[in-house]
Amino acid sequence: MFMSNGDSYTVKDALDYLSKIEINNLHMTYHFNIRADERKSDIYPDANGVVNIILNDTPCGILKQSEEKFKLIYNLNDDDDFVVIISIKNSDPVRINLISCFPDEAKKRRREDV
């Protein structure tokens, strides 16, 4: 497993992999499928919709949570963000596990008082 800094993936690695992946590089975990199904609505996507977002959109934010786990933030509209937790399991070939997903308020990410 290649990691650019030797012992963990970086945000740059995650963005690079996300820009090049195809659907067969993504693995939906059981937990992810349950959460996506529970949270789907007129605003929030189902599991397939989340995959489409990952494949076609660039996250507006990304936070490293552990050596291989990242929190991706996608903006849906002025009020709503959607968060996807991923885990990079392999780099050649790229394998990314979709761990969880949940809605979030866009204002939590923005500082409108500045």
Phi, psi and omega in degrees: 000114180276130176230133189296333179252016173093320185230358175200158177283150178256168174301321178299317177302312182301313180296321179297313179297317181298328182284345187244352187284161172238173185302326182288351176275350183257136177237119178275118178285163178303314180300316179301313181299319178297311182296317179298318180294318180295327190258356181296144181201192176296333181262315187264136186283161171279184184302316179294325176295323177296316178301317178298321177298313181299318182287332189245344184244157175260131179297146177274351176202150176213131180235135176278128181255331177200189185305325182232001186253137181225147176256115179260134180244122178245134178273125179266320178198191183299330185256337192238134169248162174229128184255135176234128176262126180238160174226123178277116185261336182202151181250343181213094359284158180295131173226121180239123175272134173269115189269311182201170176206147180198154177285157176210158178276131181300328182294339177293331181273334182260146174251092185278354180271001182270000000 
